[in-house]
Amino acid sequence: MYTVILFTKVLPQHVDDYIENMRICAAATNQEPGCIRYEVMQDVDDPTMMCLFQAFADDAAYQAHQDAEHHRVWIEKSGPWRVPSGRPRNDMRYITPEPVKPRA
C-alpha cells in the first residue's frame, strides 16, 4: 500500500474555492481503480489548514493518480490558492498491519 498524508495551508480568500474544487478532485480520485481511500479534512481551529489523506494499492496506482487528468487540472487550478511554504514530504512505511479496505 502507498499512503500519503499532506498538510496544506490555503490562502484565506481561497478556502471556499479550495473546498469546492477539492471535492470534485476527491470524488474522481475515489473512483480510480487503485485508490483505496482519498479524503480531505479541514482544521477546526484554523480553517485555512487542510489535511489530505491518500491511500493507494501501490506505487503504480499512486503514479496513475498523479498522471490523471482530474489531478493535473486540480494542481494547476489550486496552486495559486496555497500558501507557498516548501512543505516537507516524508516517505513512511507501516509498522502495524496495513488497513484493509472494507467490502461493499
Secondary structure, 3 states (H helix, E strand, C coil): CEEEEEEEEECHHHHHHHHHHHHHHHHHHCCCCCEEEEEEEECCCCCCEEEEEEEECCHHHHHHHHHCHHHHHHHHHHHHHECCCCCCCCCCCCCCCCCCCCCC
